[in-house]
Amino acid sequence: MYEQKRVRTLINAVVVGLAASLAWTATVRAADCPRKGTLGTSRTLAVDAATYPRVGLKNFPQTLPLRDHEVVLTFDDGPWPPTTPKVLAALARECVHATFFLIGKPASEHPELARRIAAAGHTIGYHTWTHFSLMRMPPADAVEQIDDGISAVEMALHGVATTTPSTPFFRFPGFETTQATLDLLQSRGIVVFGTDLWAGDWNKMTPKYELRLLVDRLKVARKGIILLHDPQAKTAAMLPAFLRYLRDNHYHIVHVVPGTSATDLSGAP
C-alpha cells in the first residue's frame, strides 16, 4: 500500500550530502556547552525494553525512574523546516538534549534536517511513516506503517533502509495502540513511549497560553516525560520561555538513550 511512495522518497534521501553531515555530527557532539548559567542536561538515562517496555503514565502503568524535578523533553511529528530549526536553536541556547520522534515521510523529504537533529546530540525515535492511526487500519498495514517509518528515518540518518532501528524508541501516533502492535514492538526490543504530561499543543492556543498550561501541569506532576510538537509554530515560540522557567525553578533535564538497563550514565548522585 505504501511501498511505491516509500521507495521513491527513500531514494531521494540518498542523494543528499550524507558524508558532510556525518562529519559535522562528530564535531557538534564533542563540543561542551560554551555558556554559563544555562539549563543544561543534568544526566543521561539508558533505557531498555526488557526493563521499561512501555513508559508514560498517561498511557501505561509504568514510567521512567525520574527524580523530583526531573523532566524528559520529547518532540513529535518532525522534521519540519519552518519550525524544527527554531526548536533546535532554543535547545542549543540552553545546552539541552531532547528526544525527537520523527515521521518517516517528512524525514525522507528533509533528510538534512533529520541529520541536523541527530548532529546536535538529540535522541531520534520513530513515529510511523505518515502518522495515520494504527487502530484504524488492517494489522498488516499497521506493521507496514511502523516498518516504513523506521526505514525512512534510517535512510535519512545513515543512508541505509532497514527496519532495524538504530535507536529502539517508538511512539504511536495519537497514542492509539493495538495489542498486536504493542506485542510486535516488544518482541523486537523496542521501547514504546507514551507521556506523563503535555500542553495539548495540537489545539488552537497562543504561545503564552500554552506556556501557562504546561507550567501549571508540571507544578502538579513535579517531574515526567513531556510531549511537545516541533512542527507547531506556537510551541517553537513558547519553548525559550519554558526552558527559562525550568532553569529558574531548579528543574533538571534528563536525556534518554538506548541501553541494556535503565541506568544513570552521568554518574550523578
C-alpha positions in Angstrom: 0.0 0.0 0.0 2.8 2.4 0.9 5.6 0.7 -1.0 5.8 2.9 -4.1 5.8 6.1 -2.0 8.4 4.7 0.4 10.8 3.6 -2.3 10.6 6.9 -4.2 11.2 9.1 -1.1 13.9 6.9 0.3 15.8 7.1 -3.0 15.6 10.8 -2.8 17.1 10.8 0.6 20.3 9.0 -0.6 21.4 11.8 -2.9 21.7 14.4 -0.2 25.2 15.1 1.1 25.4 12.4 3.8 29.2 12.4 4.3 29.5 16.1 5.0 26.6 15.9 7.5 28.1 13.0 9.4 31.5 14.7 9.6 29.7 17.7 11.2 27.9 15.4 13.7 31.2 14.3 15.4 32.2 17.9 15.9 28.9 19.1 17.4 28.6 16.2 19.7 32.1 16.6 21.1 31.6 20.3 22.0 30.9 21.3 25.6 28.3 23.9 26.4 30.2 27.3 26.0 27.8 29.3 28.1 27.5 29.6 31.8 24.2 29.8 33.6 22.3 27.7 31.1 19.8 25.0 32.0 22.0 22.2 30.6 21.4 18.5 30.6 21.6 17.1 34.1 22.1 13.4 33.3 21.7 10.7 30.7 19.4 7.7 31.4 19.9 4.5 29.4 16.6 2.7 28.9 16.0 -0.8 27.5 12.8 -2.6 26.5 13.4 -5.5 28.9 13.1 -3.3 32.0 10.9 -0.5 30.6 8.9 -1.8 27.6 6.3 0.9 27.8 6.6 4.2 29.6 4.4 7.2 30.3 1.6 7.4 32.9 -0.9 9.0 30.5 -0.8 5.7 28.6 0.7 2.9 30.7 1.1 1.9 34.3 4.9 2.5 34.3 7.1 5.5 33.5 10.8 6.3 33.6 12.6 6.4 37.0 12.8 10.1 37.3 13.6 12.0 40.5 11.6 15.0 41.7 12.0 18.0 39.4 13.5 15.9 36.5 12.0 16.1 33.0 12.5 14.4 29.7 11.7 16.6 26.7 10.2 14.9 23.7 9.1 16.3 20.4 6.8 14.6 17.8 5.9 14.9 14.1 9.0 16.4 12.6 11.2 17.2 10.9 9.5 20.3 9.7 11.7 23.1 8.1 9.7 26.1 9.2 9.8 25.3 12.9 12.2 22.5 13.8 15.3 24.7 13.4 13.7 27.2 15.8 13.2 24.4 18.4 16.8 23.2 17.8 18.1 26.7 18.3 16.2 27.1 21.6 17.5 23.8 22.9 21.1 24.7 21.8 21.0 28.0 23.6 20.3 26.2 26.9 22.5 23.2 26.1 19.6 20.8 26.4 19.2 17.4 24.8 15.8 16.1 23.9 14.2 13.1 22.0 12.6 13.6 18.6 10.1 11.1 17.3 10.3 11.5 13.6 7.7 10.7 11.0 9.1 8.7 8.1 7.7 10.7 5.2 8.9 14.2 6.3 12.2 12.6 7.3 12.6 11.3 3.8 11.7 14.7 2.3 14.0 16.6 4.6 16.9 14.2 5.5 19.3 17.0 6.1 17.1 18.3 8.9 16.8 14.8 10.4 20.6 14.6 10.4 20.8 18.0 11.9 18.7 16.9 14.8 21.0 13.9 15.4 24.1 16.0 14.9 23.0 18.2 17.8 23.2 15.2 20.1 19.4 14.6 20.4 18.0 11.1 20.5 15.9 10.0 17.5 12.8 7.8 17.9 10.2 6.7 15.3 6.6 7.8 14.8 5.4 5.7 11.7 5.5 6.6 8.0 2.6 9.0 7.8 1.1 9.4 11.3 -2.1 7.5 10.4 -3.9 5.9 13.3 -2.7 2.3 13.5 -6.0 1.3 15.2 -8.0 2.2 12.1 -6.2 0.0 9.5 -5.7 -3.7 8.9 -3.0 -5.3 11.0 -0.7 -5.8 8.1 -0.9 -2.2 7.1 -0.1 -1.1 10.7 3.1 -3.2 10.6 4.0 -1.6 7.2 3.4 1.9 8.7 5.8 1.1 11.5 8.5 -0.5 9.3 8.3 2.1 6.5 8.7 4.8 9.1 11.7 3.2 10.6 13.2 2.5 7.2 12.7 6.1 6.1 14.3 7.6 9.2 17.2 5.2 9.0 17.8 6.1 5.4 17.7 9.8 6.2 20.2 9.4 9.0 22.5 6.7 7.8 21.8 6.0 4.1 20.6 2.5 4.8 16.9 1.4 4.5 16.5 -1.0 7.3 13.6 -1.9 9.6 16.1 -2.4 12.5 16.1 0.9 14.4 19.4 2.3 15.5 17.5 3.7 18.5 14.8 1.3 19.7 12.3 4.0 20.8 8.9 4.3 19.2 5.7 6.4 19.9 2.3 5.6 18.4 0.5 8.4 16.5 -2.2 9.8 18.8 -1.2 7.1 21.4 -3.6 4.8 19.5 -2.2 1.3 20.2 -3.3 -2.2 19.4 -2.3 -5.3 21.4 -0.8 -6.8 18.2 1.4 -3.8 17.5 2.4 -3.5 21.2 3.4 -7.2 21.2 5.3 -6.8 17.9 7.3 -3.9 19.2 8.1 -5.7 22.5 9.2 -8.7 20.6 11.7 -6.5 18.7 13.1 -5.0 21.9 11.6 -1.5 21.1 10.6 0.8 24.0 7.1 2.3 23.4 7.0 5.9 24.7 3.8 7.4 26.0 4.0 10.6 28.0 3.4 11.8 31.6 2.1 15.3 30.7 1.5 17.6 27.7 0.4 21.1 26.9 -2.0 19.9 24.2 -0.2 22.0 21.6 -2.2 20.3 18.8 -5.1 22.5 19.9 -5.6 26.2 19.0 -3.9 28.4 21.6 -1.4 31.2 21.9 2.2 30.5 22.9 1.5 32.4 26.2 -1.4 30.2 27.0 0.5 27.0 26.1 3.3 28.1 28.4 0.8 28.6 31.3 -0.9 25.2 30.7 2.4 23.4 30.6 3.8 25.2 33.7 0.6 24.5 35.7 0.6 20.8 34.8 4.2 20.5 35.6 3.7 22.1 39.0 1.2 19.3 39.8 3.3 16.4 38.3 6.7 17.7 39.5 8.5 15.5 37.0 8.0 13.4 33.9 8.1 12.8 30.2 6.8 15.9 28.5 5.2 15.8 25.0 5.6 18.7 22.6 5.4 19.0 18.8 8.2 20.7 16.9 6.0 21.4 13.8 3.8 23.6 15.9 4.8 27.3 15.5 3.3 28.2 18.9 5.5 25.6 20.6 8.6 26.8 18.9 7.7 30.4 20.0 6.9 29.2 23.6 9.9 27.0 24.1 12.6 29.6 25.1 10.4 30.9 27.9 9.6 27.3 29.1 13.3 26.4 29.2 13.9 29.6 31.2 11.1 28.6 33.6 12.8 25.1 34.1 16.1 26.7 34.8 14.8 29.4 37.2 12.7 26.8 39.1 15.5 24.3 39.5 14.3 21.6 37.2 16.8 19.1 35.6 16.8 17.8 32.1 17.3 14.0 31.7 18.4 12.8 28.2 17.2 9.3 27.4 19.3 6.9 25.3 19.2 3.2 24.5 20.8 0.9 27.0 20.9 -2.6 28.4 19.2 -1.4 31.6 17.7 1.8 33.0 21.0 3.2 34.1 22.2 6.6 35.0 25.2 7.1 32.7 26.2 10.5 34.0 27.4 9.5 37.5 25.1 12.0 39.1 24.2 11.2 42.7 
